[in-house]
Structures are given as C-alpha cells and as structure tokens.
Amino acid sequence: MNDLTGFQRDLLYTITGLDDPHGLAIKDELEEYYEKEVHHGRLYPNLDTLVNKGLVEKGVLDRRTNVYKLTARGHREIEARREWEDTFVSDKLVA
C-alpha cells in the first residue's frame, strides 16, 4: 500500500465502507468527504489502477454500472495500514 496515493487509499476505504460500491456511490461519498467535486477523469483511472494492482475487483452490474469490491489482498493491505497507523496515533488520541 506504500505505493498508493492518498486518493487511492481513500478509494479502498470507501469501497470497504459502502454497501453498494458502484462508481457513482463511491464518487458521491468522496465528494461529501472532500467537500468538492471528484471528476470522472480522476475517479475511474484510479479505480482501474487499484484493479490492476490486484487490490480491487471490478464487476458489471448492468450495461452502464460497474461495481467494485476489495480482494483478499486489498483487505490485507487495509488491515496492515490500520495496524501501522495505530502504532502512531492510538495512544495519542486518548486525552
């Protein structure tokens, strides 16, 4: 996961957290978080990168809608990232 951009990591977390992770649902969730528009030209190439890296599977819901889900490797990468993050912040957040 160390070779991913922050946006790509956010995509992984968003896909994990959505019940129906299709392109527009992912886009909407990220726009709410970032408080600005996420353009298709940014979203879909980054999703394709995650697919190519074996972190996300891309499926077809219908002719116009792709669905995304994390692979087992994607889940392992998120777990490893969370463990790494916890070494720095878990004790620091409790005041």
BAGUDO-308632 format. One record per residue: residue number from 1; z negated, x negated, y negated of N, C-alpha, C in turn. Coordinates in nm, 2 decimals, always signed. Layout:
<r><k>NUM</k><n_Z>Z</n_Z><n_X>X</n_X><n_Y>Y</n_Y><ca_Z>Z</ca_Z><ca_X>X</ca_X><ca_Y>Y</ca_Y><c_Z>Z</c_Z><c_X>X</c_X><c_Y>Y</c_Y></r>
...
END
This chain:
<r><k>1</k><n_Z>+0.00</n_Z><n_X>-0.08</n_X><n_Y>+0.12</n_Y><ca_Z>+0.00</ca_Z><ca_X>+0.00</ca_X><ca_Y>+0.00</ca_Y><c_Z>+0.00</c_Z><c_X>-0.09</c_X><c_Y>-0.12</c_Y></r>
<r><k>2</k><n_Z>-0.03</n_Z><n_X>-0.22</n_X><n_Y>-0.11</n_Y><ca_Z>-0.03</ca_Z><ca_X>-0.30</ca_X><ca_Y>-0.23</ca_Y><c_Z>+0.10</c_Z><c_X>-0.32</c_X><c_Y>-0.29</c_Y></r>
<r><k>3</k><n_Z>+0.21</n_Z><n_X>-0.28</n_X><n_Y>-0.23</n_Y><ca_Z>+0.34</ca_Z><ca_X>-0.30</ca_X><ca_Y>-0.29</ca_Y><c_Z>+0.39</c_Z><c_X>-0.17</c_X><c_Y>-0.35</c_Y></r>
<r><k>4</k><n_Z>+0.31</n_Z><n_X>-0.07</n_X><n_Y>-0.36</n_Y><ca_Z>+0.34</ca_Z><ca_X>+0.06</ca_X><ca_Y>-0.42</ca_Y><c_Z>+0.31</c_Z><c_X>+0.06</c_X><c_Y>-0.57</c_Y></r>
<r><k>5</k><n_Z>+0.38</n_Z><n_X>+0.14</n_X><n_Y>-0.64</n_Y><ca_Z>+0.34</ca_Z><ca_X>+0.16</ca_X><ca_Y>-0.78</ca_Y><c_Z>+0.23</c_Z><c_X>+0.27</c_X><c_Y>-0.79</c_Y></r>
<r><k>6</k><n_Z>+0.16</n_Z><n_X>+0.28</n_X><n_Y>-0.90</n_Y><ca_Z>+0.06</ca_Z><ca_X>+0.38</ca_X><ca_Y>-0.92</ca_Y><c_Z>+0.12</c_Z><c_X>+0.52</c_X><c_Y>-0.90</c_Y></r>
<r><k>7</k><n_Z>+0.24</n_Z><n_X>+0.54</n_X><n_Y>-0.95</n_Y><ca_Z>+0.30</ca_Z><ca_X>+0.67</ca_X><ca_Y>-0.93</ca_Y><c_Z>+0.32</c_Z><c_X>+0.70</c_X><c_Y>-0.78</c_Y></r>
<r><k>8</k><n_Z>+0.37</n_Z><n_X>+0.60</n_X><n_Y>-0.71</n_Y><ca_Z>+0.39</ca_Z><ca_X>+0.62</ca_X><ca_Y>-0.56</ca_Y><c_Z>+0.26</c_Z><c_X>+0.65</c_X><c_Y>-0.49</c_Y></r>
<r><k>9</k><n_Z>+0.15</n_Z><n_X>+0.59</n_X><n_Y>-0.53</n_Y><ca_Z>+0.02</ca_Z><ca_X>+0.62</ca_X><ca_Y>-0.47</ca_Y><c_Z>-0.02</c_Z><c_X>+0.76</c_X><c_Y>-0.51</c_Y></r>
<r><k>10</k><n_Z>+0.00</n_Z><n_X>+0.80</n_X><n_Y>-0.63</n_Y><ca_Z>-0.03</ca_Z><ca_X>+0.94</ca_X><ca_Y>-0.67</ca_Y><c_Z>+0.05</c_Z><c_X>+1.04</c_X><c_Y>-0.59</c_Y></r>
<r><k>11</k><n_Z>+0.17</n_Z><n_X>+1.00</n_X><n_Y>-0.56</n_Y><ca_Z>+0.25</ca_Z><ca_X>+1.09</ca_X><ca_Y>-0.47</ca_Y><c_Z>+0.19</c_Z><c_X>+1.11</c_X><c_Y>-0.34</c_Y></r>
<r><k>12</k><n_Z>+0.14</n_Z><n_X>+1.00</n_X><n_Y>-0.28</n_Y><ca_Z>+0.08</ca_Z><ca_X>+1.01</ca_X><ca_Y>-0.15</ca_Y><c_Z>-0.04</c_Z><c_X>+1.10</c_X><c_Y>-0.15</c_Y></r>
<r><k>13</k><n_Z>-0.13</n_Z><n_X>+1.08</n_X><n_Y>-0.25</n_Y><ca_Z>-0.25</ca_Z><ca_X>+1.16</ca_X><ca_Y>-0.27</ca_Y><c_Z>-0.21</c_Z><c_X>+1.31</c_X><c_Y>-0.29</c_Y></r>
<r><k>14</k><n_Z>-0.11</n_Z><n_X>+1.33</n_X><n_Y>-0.37</n_Y><ca_Z>-0.07</ca_Z><ca_X>+1.47</ca_X><ca_Y>-0.40</ca_Y><c_Z>-0.02</c_Z><c_X>+1.54</c_X><c_Y>-0.27</c_Y></r>
<r><k>15</k><n_Z>+0.07</n_Z><n_X>+1.47</n_X><n_Y>-0.20</n_Y><ca_Z>+0.12</ca_Z><ca_X>+1.52</ca_X><ca_Y>-0.07</ca_Y><c_Z>+0.01</c_Z><c_X>+1.56</c_X><c_Y>+0.02</c_Y></r>
<r><k>16</k><n_Z>-0.09</n_Z><n_X>+1.47</n_X><n_Y>+0.03</n_Y><ca_Z>-0.20</ca_Z><ca_X>+1.49</ca_X><ca_Y>+0.12</ca_Y><c_Z>-0.28</c_Z><c_X>+1.62</c_X><c_Y>+0.08</c_Y></r>
<r><k>17</k><n_Z>-0.29</n_Z><n_X>+1.64</n_X><n_Y>-0.05</n_Y><ca_Z>-0.38</ca_Z><ca_X>+1.75</ca_X><ca_Y>-0.10</ca_Y><c_Z>-0.32</c_Z><c_X>+1.88</c_X><c_Y>-0.11</c_Y></r>
<r><k>18</k><n_Z>-0.18</n_Z><n_X>+1.89</n_X><n_Y>-0.10</n_Y><ca_Z>-0.12</ca_Z><ca_X>+2.02</ca_X><ca_Y>-0.11</ca_Y><c_Z>-0.10</c_Z><c_X>+2.09</c_X><c_Y>+0.03</c_Y></r>
<r><k>19</k><n_Z>-0.11</n_Z><n_X>+2.22</n_X><n_Y>+0.03</n_Y><ca_Z>-0.09</ca_Z><ca_X>+2.30</ca_X><ca_Y>+0.15</ca_Y><c_Z>+0.06</c_Z><c_X>+2.31</c_X><c_Y>+0.18</c_Y></r>
<r><k>20</k><n_Z>+0.14</n_Z><n_X>+2.31</n_X><n_Y>+0.08</n_Y><ca_Z>+0.29</ca_Z><ca_X>+2.32</ca_X><ca_Y>+0.10</ca_Y><c_Z>+0.36</c_Z><c_X>+2.22</c_X><c_Y>+0.01</c_Y></r>
<r><k>21</k><n_Z>+0.36</n_Z><n_X>+2.09</n_X><n_Y>+0.06</n_Y><ca_Z>+0.41</ca_Z><ca_X>+1.98</ca_X><ca_Y>-0.03</ca_Y><c_Z>+0.56</c_Z><c_X>+1.97</c_X><c_Y>-0.03</c_Y></r>
<r><k>22</k><n_Z>+0.62</n_Z><n_X>+2.06</n_X><n_Y>-0.11</n_Y><ca_Z>+0.77</ca_Z><ca_X>+2.05</ca_X><ca_Y>-0.13</ca_Y><c_Z>+0.78</c_Z><c_X>+1.99</c_X><c_Y>-0.27</c_Y></r>
<r><k>23</k><n_Z>+0.91</n_Z><n_X>+1.95</n_X><n_Y>-0.30</n_Y><ca_Z>+0.93</ca_Z><ca_X>+1.88</ca_X><ca_Y>-0.42</ca_Y><c_Z>+0.88</c_Z><c_X>+1.94</c_X><c_Y>-0.55</c_Y></r>
<r><k>24</k><n_Z>+0.91</n_Z><n_X>+2.07</n_X><n_Y>-0.57</n_Y><ca_Z>+0.86</ca_Z><ca_X>+2.13</ca_X><ca_Y>-0.70</ca_Y><c_Z>+0.71</c_Z><c_X>+2.15</c_X><c_Y>-0.70</c_Y></r>
<r><k>25</k><n_Z>+0.65</n_Z><n_X>+2.17</n_X><n_Y>-0.59</n_Y><ca_Z>+0.50</ca_Z><ca_X>+2.18</ca_X><ca_Y>-0.59</ca_Y><c_Z>+0.44</c_Z><c_X>+2.04</c_X><c_Y>-0.62</c_Y></r>
<r><k>26</k><n_Z>+0.50</n_Z><n_X>+1.94</n_X><n_Y>-0.57</n_Y><ca_Z>+0.45</ca_Z><ca_X>+1.80</ca_X><ca_Y>-0.60</ca_Y><c_Z>+0.47</c_Z><c_X>+1.78</c_X><c_Y>-0.75</c_Y></r>
<r><k>27</k><n_Z>+0.58</n_Z><n_X>+1.81</n_X><n_Y>-0.80</n_Y><ca_Z>+0.62</ca_Z><ca_X>+1.79</ca_X><ca_Y>-0.94</ca_Y><c_Z>+0.52</c_Z><c_X>+1.86</c_X><c_Y>-1.03</c_Y></r>
<r><k>28</k><n_Z>+0.49</n_Z><n_X>+1.99</n_X><n_Y>-1.00</n_Y><ca_Z>+0.40</ca_Z><ca_X>+2.07</ca_X><ca_Y>-1.08</ca_Y><c_Z>+0.26</c_Z><c_X>+2.01</c_X><c_Y>-1.08</c_Y></r>
<r><k>29</k><n_Z>+0.21</n_Z><n_X>+1.97</n_X><n_Y>-0.96</n_Y><ca_Z>+0.08</ca_Z><ca_X>+1.91</ca_X><ca_Y>-0.95</ca_Y><c_Z>+0.07</c_Z><c_X>+1.78</c_X><c_Y>-1.04</c_Y></r>
<r><k>30</k><n_Z>+0.17</n_Z><n_X>+1.70</n_X><n_Y>-1.03</n_Y><ca_Z>+0.17</ca_Z><ca_X>+1.57</ca_X><ca_Y>-1.10</ca_Y><c_Z>+0.18</c_Z><c_X>+1.60</c_X><c_Y>-1.25</c_Y></r>
<r><k>31</k><n_Z>+0.26</n_Z><n_X>+1.70</n_X><n_Y>-1.29</n_Y><ca_Z>+0.27</ca_Z><ca_X>+1.73</ca_X><ca_Y>-1.44</ca_Y><c_Z>+0.14</c_Z><c_X>+1.78</c_X><c_Y>-1.49</c_Y></r>
<r><k>32</k><n_Z>+0.06</n_Z><n_X>+1.85</n_X><n_Y>-1.41</n_Y><ca_Z>-0.07</ca_Z><ca_X>+1.90</ca_X><ca_Y>-1.45</ca_Y><c_Z>-0.16</c_Z><c_X>+1.78</c_X><c_Y>-1.47</c_Y></r>
<r><k>33</k><n_Z>-0.16</n_Z><n_X>+1.69</n_X><n_Y>-1.38</n_Y><ca_Z>-0.25</ca_Z><ca_X>+1.57</ca_X><ca_Y>-1.38</ca_Y><c_Z>-0.21</c_Z><c_X>+1.48</c_X><c_Y>-1.50</c_Y></r>
<r><k>34</k><n_Z>-0.08</n_Z><n_X>+1.45</n_X><n_Y>-1.51</n_Y><ca_Z>-0.04</ca_Z><ca_X>+1.36</ca_X><ca_Y>-1.62</ca_Y><c_Z>-0.03</c_Z><c_X>+1.42</c_X><c_Y>-1.75</c_Y></r>
<r><k>35</k><n_Z>-0.03</n_Z><n_X>+1.55</n_X><n_Y>-1.76</n_Y><ca_Z>-0.02</ca_Z><ca_X>+1.63</ca_X><ca_Y>-1.88</ca_Y><c_Z>+0.11</c_Z><c_X>+1.60</c_X><c_Y>-1.95</c_Y></r>
<r><k>36</k><n_Z>+0.22</n_Z><n_X>+1.57</n_X><n_Y>-1.88</n_Y><ca_Z>+0.35</ca_Z><ca_X>+1.56</ca_X><ca_Y>-1.93</ca_Y><c_Z>+0.45</c_Z><c_X>+1.58</c_X><c_Y>-1.82</c_Y></r>
<r><k>37</k><n_Z>+0.58</n_Z><n_X>+1.60</n_X><n_Y>-1.86</n_Y><ca_Z>+0.68</ca_Z><ca_X>+1.63</ca_X><ca_Y>-1.76</ca_Y><c_Z>+0.71</c_Z><c_X>+1.51</c_X><c_Y>-1.67</c_Y></r>
<r><k>38</k><n_Z>+0.73</n_Z><n_X>+1.54</n_X><n_Y>-1.54</n_Y><ca_Z>+0.78</ca_Z><ca_X>+1.44</ca_X><ca_Y>-1.45</ca_Y><c_Z>+0.92</c_Z><c_X>+1.47</c_X><c_Y>-1.42</c_Y></r>
<r><k>39</k><n_Z>+1.01</n_Z><n_X>+1.39</n_X><n_Y>-1.45</n_Y><ca_Z>+1.16</ca_Z><ca_X>+1.41</ca_X><ca_Y>-1.44</ca_Y><c_Z>+1.20</c_Z><c_X>+1.40</c_X><c_Y>-1.29</c_Y></r>
<r><k>40</k><n_Z>+1.30</n_Z><n_X>+1.47</n_X><n_Y>-1.25</n_Y><ca_Z>+1.35</ca_Z><ca_X>+1.47</ca_X><ca_Y>-1.12</ca_Y><c_Z>+1.40</c_Z><c_X>+1.33</c_X><c_Y>-1.08</c_Y></r>
<r><k>41</k><n_Z>+1.46</n_Z><n_X>+1.26</n_X><n_Y>-1.18</n_Y><ca_Z>+1.51</ca_Z><ca_X>+1.12</ca_X><ca_Y>-1.17</ca_Y><c_Z>+1.40</c_Z><c_X>+1.02</c_X><c_Y>-1.14</c_Y></r>
<r><k>42</k><n_Z>+1.28</n_Z><n_X>+1.06</n_X><n_Y>-1.16</n_Y><ca_Z>+1.16</ca_Z><ca_X>+0.97</ca_X><ca_Y>-1.13</ca_Y><c_Z>+1.10</c_Z><c_X>+1.02</c_X><c_Y>-1.00</c_Y></r>
<r><k>43</k><n_Z>+1.09</n_Z><n_X>+1.15</n_X><n_Y>-0.98</n_Y><ca_Z>+1.02</ca_Z><ca_X>+1.20</ca_X><ca_Y>-0.86</ca_Y><c_Z>+1.09</c_Z><c_X>+1.17</c_X><c_Y>-0.73</c_Y></r>
<r><k>44</k><n_Z>+1.21</n_Z><n_X>+1.21</n_X><n_Y>-0.72</n_Y><ca_Z>+1.28</ca_Z><ca_X>+1.21</ca_X><ca_Y>-0.59</ca_Y><c_Z>+1.32</c_Z><c_X>+1.07</c_X><c_Y>-0.54</c_Y></r>
<r><k>45</k><n_Z>+1.36</n_Z><n_X>+0.98</n_X><n_Y>-0.63</n_Y><ca_Z>+1.38</ca_Z><ca_X>+0.84</ca_X><ca_Y>-0.58</ca_Y><c_Z>+1.25</c_Z><c_X>+0.78</c_X><c_Y>-0.53</c_Y></r>
<r><k>46</k><n_Z>+1.13</n_Z><n_X>+0.81</n_X><n_Y>-0.59</n_Y><ca_Z>+1.01</ca_Z><ca_X>+0.76</ca_X><ca_Y>-0.55</ca_Y><c_Z>+0.96</c_Z><c_X>+0.82</c_X><c_Y>-0.42</c_Y></r>
<r><k>47</k><n_Z>+0.99</n_Z><n_X>+0.95</n_X><n_Y>-0.40</n_Y><ca_Z>+0.97</ca_Z><ca_X>+1.01</ca_X><ca_Y>-0.27</ca_Y><c_Z>+1.05</c_Z><c_X>+0.95</c_X><c_Y>-0.16</c_Y></r>
<r><k>48</k><n_Z>+1.18</n_Z><n_X>+0.92</n_X><n_Y>-0.19</n_Y><ca_Z>+1.27</ca_Z><ca_X>+0.86</ca_X><ca_Y>-0.09</ca_Y><c_Z>+1.22</c_Z><c_X>+0.72</c_X><c_Y>-0.06</c_Y></r>
<r><k>49</k><n_Z>+1.16</n_Z><n_X>+0.64</n_X><n_Y>-0.16</n_Y><ca_Z>+1.11</ca_Z><ca_X>+0.51</ca_X><ca_Y>-0.13</ca_Y><c_Z>+0.99</c_Z><c_X>+0.52</c_X><c_Y>-0.03</c_Y></r>
<r><k>50</k><n_Z>+0.91</n_Z><n_X>+0.62</n_X><n_Y>-0.05</n_Y><ca_Z>+0.79</ca_Z><ca_X>+0.64</ca_X><ca_Y>+0.05</ca_Y><c_Z>+0.84</c_Z><c_X>+0.68</c_X><c_Y>+0.19</c_Y></r>
<r><k>51</k><n_Z>+0.95</n_Z><n_X>+0.76</n_X><n_Y>+0.19</n_Y><ca_Z>+1.01</ca_Z><ca_X>+0.79</ca_X><ca_Y>+0.32</ca_Y><c_Z>+1.07</c_Z><c_X>+0.66</c_X><c_Y>+0.39</c_Y></r>
<r><k>52</k><n_Z>+1.14</n_Z><n_X>+0.58</n_X><n_Y>+0.31</n_Y><ca_Z>+1.20</ca_Z><ca_X>+0.46</ca_X><ca_Y>+0.36</ca_Y><c_Z>+1.09</c_Z><c_X>+0.36</c_X><c_Y>+0.41</c_Y></r>
<r><k>53</k><n_Z>+0.98</n_Z><n_X>+0.36</n_X><n_Y>+0.35</n_Y><ca_Z>+0.87</ca_Z><ca_X>+0.27</ca_X><ca_Y>+0.38</ca_Y><c_Z>+0.79</c_Z><c_X>+0.32</c_X><c_Y>+0.51</c_Y></r>
<r><k>54</k><n_Z>+0.82</n_Z><n_X>+0.44</n_X><n_Y>+0.55</n_Y><ca_Z>+0.76</ca_Z><ca_X>+0.50</ca_X><ca_Y>+0.67</ca_Y><c_Z>+0.62</c_Z><c_X>+0.56</c_X><c_Y>+0.64</c_Y></r>
<r><k>55</k><n_Z>+0.59</n_Z><n_X>+0.59</n_X><n_Y>+0.51</n_Y><ca_Z>+0.47</ca_Z><ca_X>+0.65</ca_X><ca_Y>+0.47</ca_Y><c_Z>+0.47</c_Z><c_X>+0.80</c_X><c_Y>+0.47</c_Y></r>
<r><k>56</k><n_Z>+0.59</n_Z><n_X>+0.86</n_X><n_Y>+0.45</n_Y><ca_Z>+0.61</ca_Z><ca_X>+1.00</ca_X><ca_Y>+0.43</ca_Y><c_Z>+0.73</c_Z><c_X>+1.04</c_X><c_Y>+0.52</c_Y></r>
<r><k>57</k><n_Z>+0.72</n_Z><n_X>+1.16</n_X><n_Y>+0.58</n_Y><ca_Z>+0.83</ca_Z><ca_X>+1.22</ca_X><ca_Y>+0.65</ca_Y><c_Z>+0.89</c_Z><c_X>+1.33</c_X><c_Y>+0.56</c_Y></r>
<r><k>58</k><n_Z>+1.02</n_Z><n_X>+1.34</n_X><n_Y>+0.56</n_Y><ca_Z>+1.09</ca_Z><ca_X>+1.44</ca_X><ca_Y>+0.48</ca_Y><c_Z>+1.16</c_Z><c_X>+1.53</c_X><c_Y>+0.57</c_Y></r>
<r><k>59</k><n_Z>+1.13</n_Z><n_X>+1.66</n_X><n_Y>+0.55</n_Y><ca_Z>+1.19</ca_Z><ca_X>+1.77</ca_X><ca_Y>+0.63</ca_Y><c_Z>+1.26</c_Z><c_X>+1.87</c_X><c_Y>+0.55</c_Y></r>
<r><k>60</k><n_Z>+1.33</n_Z><n_X>+1.96</n_X><n_Y>+0.61</n_Y><ca_Z>+1.41</ca_Z><ca_X>+2.06</ca_X><ca_Y>+0.54</ca_Y><c_Z>+1.34</c_Z><c_X>+2.20</c_X><c_Y>+0.56</c_Y></r>
<r><k>61</k><n_Z>+1.30</n_Z><n_X>+2.26</n_X><n_Y>+0.45</n_Y><ca_Z>+1.25</ca_Z><ca_X>+2.40</ca_X><ca_Y>+0.46</ca_Y><c_Z>+1.36</c_Z><c_X>+2.50</c_X><c_Y>+0.45</c_Y></r>
<r><k>62</k><n_Z>+1.46</n_Z><n_X>+2.48</n_X><n_Y>+0.36</n_Y><ca_Z>+1.58</ca_Z><ca_X>+2.56</ca_X><ca_Y>+0.35</ca_Y><c_Z>+1.69</c_Z><c_X>+2.47</c_X><c_Y>+0.29</c_Y></r>
<r><k>63</k><n_Z>+1.80</n_Z><n_X>+2.53</n_X><n_Y>+0.26</n_Y><ca_Z>+1.91</ca_Z><ca_X>+2.45</ca_X><ca_Y>+0.21</ca_Y><c_Z>+1.88</c_Z><c_X>+2.38</c_X><c_Y>+0.08</c_Y></r>
<r><k>64</k><n_Z>+1.79</n_Z><n_X>+2.43</n_X><n_Y>+0.00</n_Y><ca_Z>+1.76</ca_Z><ca_X>+2.37</ca_X><ca_Y>-0.13</ca_Y><c_Z>+1.62</c_Z><c_X>+2.30</c_X><c_Y>-0.14</c_Y></r>
<r><k>65</k><n_Z>+1.54</n_Z><n_X>+2.31</n_X><n_Y>-0.03</n_Y><ca_Z>+1.40</ca_Z><ca_X>+2.27</ca_X><ca_Y>-0.04</ca_Y><c_Z>+1.36</c_Z><c_X>+2.17</c_X><c_Y>+0.07</c_Y></r>
<r><k>66</k><n_Z>+1.32</n_Z><n_X>+2.05</n_X><n_Y>+0.03</n_Y><ca_Z>+1.27</ca_Z><ca_X>+1.96</ca_X><ca_Y>+0.12</ca_Y><c_Z>+1.11</c_Z><c_X>+1.97</c_X><c_Y>+0.12</c_Y></r>
<r><k>67</k><n_Z>+1.06</n_Z><n_X>+1.94</n_X><n_Y>+0.23</n_Y><ca_Z>+0.91</ca_Z><ca_X>+1.93</ca_X><ca_Y>+0.25</ca_Y><c_Z>+0.87</c_Z><c_X>+1.79</c_X><c_Y>+0.29</c_Y></r>
<r><k>68</k><n_Z>+0.75</n_Z><n_X>+1.75</n_X><n_Y>+0.25</n_Y><ca_Z>+0.71</ca_Z><ca_X>+1.61</ca_X><ca_Y>+0.27</ca_Y><c_Z>+0.57</c_Z><c_X>+1.62</c_X><c_Y>+0.33</c_Y></r>
<r><k>69</k><n_Z>+0.55</n_Z><n_X>+1.52</n_X><n_Y>+0.43</n_Y><ca_Z>+0.41</ca_Z><ca_X>+1.51</ca_X><ca_Y>+0.48</ca_Y><c_Z>+0.39</c_Z><c_X>+1.36</c_X><c_Y>+0.52</c_Y></r>
<r><k>70</k><n_Z>+0.27</n_Z><n_X>+1.32</n_X><n_Y>+0.51</n_Y><ca_Z>+0.23</ca_Z><ca_X>+1.19</ca_X><ca_Y>+0.54</ca_Y><c_Z>+0.25</c_Z><c_X>+1.16</c_X><c_Y>+0.69</c_Y></r>
<r><k>71</k><n_Z>+0.30</n_Z><n_X>+1.04</n_X><n_Y>+0.72</n_Y><ca_Z>+0.30</ca_Z><ca_X>+0.99</ca_X><ca_Y>+0.85</ca_Y><c_Z>+0.16</c_Z><c_X>+0.94</c_X><c_Y>+0.89</c_Y></r>
<r><k>72</k><n_Z>+0.14</n_Z><n_X>+0.91</n_X><n_Y>+1.02</n_Y><ca_Z>+0.02</ca_Z><ca_X>+0.85</ca_X><ca_Y>+1.06</ca_Y><c_Z>-0.01</c_Z><c_X>+0.72</c_X><c_Y>+0.98</c_Y></r>
<r><k>73</k><n_Z>+0.10</n_Z><n_X>+0.64</n_X><n_Y>+0.96</n_Y><ca_Z>+0.08</ca_Z><ca_X>+0.52</ca_X><ca_Y>+0.88</ca_Y><c_Z>+0.04</c_Z><c_X>+0.55</c_X><c_Y>+0.73</c_Y></r>
<r><k>74</k><n_Z>+0.10</n_Z><n_X>+0.66</n_X><n_Y>+0.68</n_Y><ca_Z>+0.06</ca_Z><ca_X>+0.70</ca_X><ca_Y>+0.54</ca_Y><c_Z>-0.08</c_Z><c_X>+0.73</c_X><c_Y>+0.53</c_Y></r>
<r><k>75</k><n_Z>-0.14</n_Z><n_X>+0.80</n_X><n_Y>+0.63</n_Y><ca_Z>-0.28</ca_Z><ca_X>+0.84</ca_X><ca_Y>+0.64</ca_Y><c_Z>-0.36</c_Z><c_X>+0.71</c_X><c_Y>+0.65</c_Y></r>
<r><k>76</k><n_Z>-0.32</n_Z><n_X>+0.62</n_X><n_Y>+0.73</n_Y><ca_Z>-0.40</ca_Z><ca_X>+0.49</ca_X><ca_Y>+0.74</ca_Y><c_Z>-0.40</c_Z><c_X>+0.42</c_X><c_Y>+0.61</c_Y></r>
<r><k>77</k><n_Z>-0.29</n_Z><n_X>+0.41</n_X><n_Y>+0.54</n_Y><ca_Z>-0.28</ca_Z><ca_X>+0.34</ca_X><ca_Y>+0.42</ca_Y><c_Z>-0.37</c_Z><c_X>+0.40</c_X><c_Y>+0.31</c_Y></r>
<r><k>78</k><n_Z>-0.38</n_Z><n_X>+0.54</n_X><n_Y>+0.31</n_Y><ca_Z>-0.47</ca_Z><ca_X>+0.60</ca_X><ca_Y>+0.21</ca_Y><c_Z>-0.61</c_Z><c_X>+0.57</c_X><c_Y>+0.25</c_Y></r>
<r><k>79</k><n_Z>-0.65</n_Z><n_X>+0.58</n_X><n_Y>+0.38</n_Y><ca_Z>-0.78</ca_Z><ca_X>+0.55</ca_X><ca_Y>+0.42</ca_Y><c_Z>-0.82</c_Z><c_X>+0.41</c_X><c_Y>+0.38</c_Y></r>
<r><k>80</k><n_Z>-0.73</n_Z><n_X>+0.31</n_X><n_Y>+0.40</n_Y><ca_Z>-0.76</ca_Z><ca_X>+0.17</ca_X><ca_Y>+0.37</ca_Y><c_Z>-0.78</c_Z><c_X>+0.16</c_X><c_Y>+0.22</c_Y></r>
<r><k>81</k><n_Z>-0.70</n_Z><n_X>+0.23</n_X><n_Y>+0.14</n_Y><ca_Z>-0.71</ca_Z><ca_X>+0.22</ca_X><ca_Y>+0.00</ca_Y><c_Z>-0.84</c_Z><c_X>+0.28</c_X><c_Y>-0.05</c_Y></r>
<r><k>82</k><n_Z>-0.88</n_Z><n_X>+0.39</n_X><n_Y>+0.01</n_Y><ca_Z>-1.01</ca_Z><ca_X>+0.45</ca_X><ca_Y>-0.03</ca_Y><c_Z>-1.12</c_Z><c_X>+0.36</c_X><c_Y>+0.00</c_Y></r>
<r><k>83</k><n_Z>-1.12</n_Z><n_X>+0.30</n_X><n_Y>+0.12</n_Y><ca_Z>-1.23</ca_Z><ca_X>+0.20</ca_X><ca_Y>+0.15</ca_Y><c_Z>-1.23</c_Z><c_X>+0.09</c_X><c_Y>+0.05</c_Y></r>
<r><k>84</k><n_Z>-1.12</n_Z><n_X>+0.04</n_X><n_Y>+0.02</n_Y><ca_Z>-1.11</ca_Z><ca_X>-0.07</ca_X><ca_Y>-0.08</ca_Y><c_Z>-1.16</c_Z><c_X>-0.03</c_X><c_Y>-0.21</c_Y></r>
<r><k>85</k><n_Z>-1.12</n_Z><n_X>+0.09</n_X><n_Y>-0.26</n_Y><ca_Z>-1.17</ca_Z><ca_X>+0.14</ca_X><ca_Y>-0.39</ca_Y><c_Z>-1.33</c_Z><c_X>+0.16</c_X><c_Y>-0.38</c_Y></r>
<r><k>86</k><n_Z>-1.38</n_Z><n_X>+0.21</n_X><n_Y>-0.27</n_Y><ca_Z>-1.52</ca_Z><ca_X>+0.23</ca_X><ca_Y>-0.26</ca_Y><c_Z>-1.60</c_Z><c_X>+0.10</c_X><c_Y>-0.27</c_Y></r>
<r><k>87</k><n_Z>-1.54</n_Z><n_X>-0.01</n_X><n_Y>-0.23</n_Y><ca_Z>-1.62</ca_Z><ca_X>-0.14</ca_X><ca_Y>-0.25</ca_Y><c_Z>-1.64</c_Z><c_X>-0.17</c_X><c_Y>-0.39</c_Y></r>
<r><k>88</k><n_Z>-1.57</n_Z><n_X>-0.11</n_X><n_Y>-0.48</n_Y><ca_Z>-1.58</ca_Z><ca_X>-0.14</ca_X><ca_Y>-0.62</ca_Y><c_Z>-1.65</c_Z><c_X>-0.03</c_X><c_Y>-0.70</c_Y></r>
<r><k>89</k><n_Z>-1.64</n_Z><n_X>+0.09</n_X><n_Y>-0.66</n_Y><ca_Z>-1.69</ca_Z><ca_X>+0.20</ca_X><ca_Y>-0.75</ca_Y><c_Z>-1.79</c_Z><c_X>+0.29</c_X><c_Y>-0.69</c_Y></r>
<r><k>90</k><n_Z>-1.81</n_Z><n_X>+0.29</n_X><n_Y>-0.56</n_Y><ca_Z>-1.90</ca_Z><ca_X>+0.39</ca_X><ca_Y>-0.51</ca_Y><c_Z>-2.05</c_Z><c_X>+0.38</c_X><c_Y>-0.56</c_Y></r>
<r><k>91</k><n_Z>-2.10</n_Z><n_X>+0.26</n_X><n_Y>-0.56</n_Y><ca_Z>-2.23</ca_Z><ca_X>+0.23</ca_X><ca_Y>-0.61</ca_Y><c_Z>-2.24</c_Z><c_X>+0.24</c_X><c_Y>-0.76</c_Y></r>
<r><k>92</k><n_Z>-2.13</n_Z><n_X>+0.22</n_X><n_Y>-0.83</n_Y><ca_Z>-2.13</ca_Z><ca_X>+0.21</ca_X><ca_Y>-0.98</ca_Y><c_Z>-2.13</c_Z><c_X>+0.35</c_X><c_Y>-1.04</c_Y></r>
<r><k>93</k><n_Z>-2.08</n_Z><n_X>+0.45</n_X><n_Y>-0.96</n_Y><ca_Z>-2.07</ca_Z><ca_X>+0.59</ca_X><ca_Y>-1.02</ca_Y><c_Z>-2.21</c_Z><c_X>+0.66</c_X><c_Y>-1.02</c_Y></r>
<r><k>94</k><n_Z>-2.30</n_Z><n_X>+0.62</n_X><n_Y>-0.94</n_Y><ca_Z>-2.43</ca_Z><ca_X>+0.69</ca_X><ca_Y>-0.94</ca_Y><c_Z>-2.52</c_Z><c_X>+0.62</c_X><c_Y>-1.05</c_Y></r>
<r><k>95</k><n_Z>-2.56</n_Z><n_X>+0.71</n_X><n_Y>-1.14</n_Y><ca_Z>-2.64</ca_Z><ca_X>+0.65</ca_X><ca_Y>-1.25</ca_Y><c_Z>-2.78</c_Z><c_X>+0.70</c_X><c_Y>-1.24</c_Y></r>
END
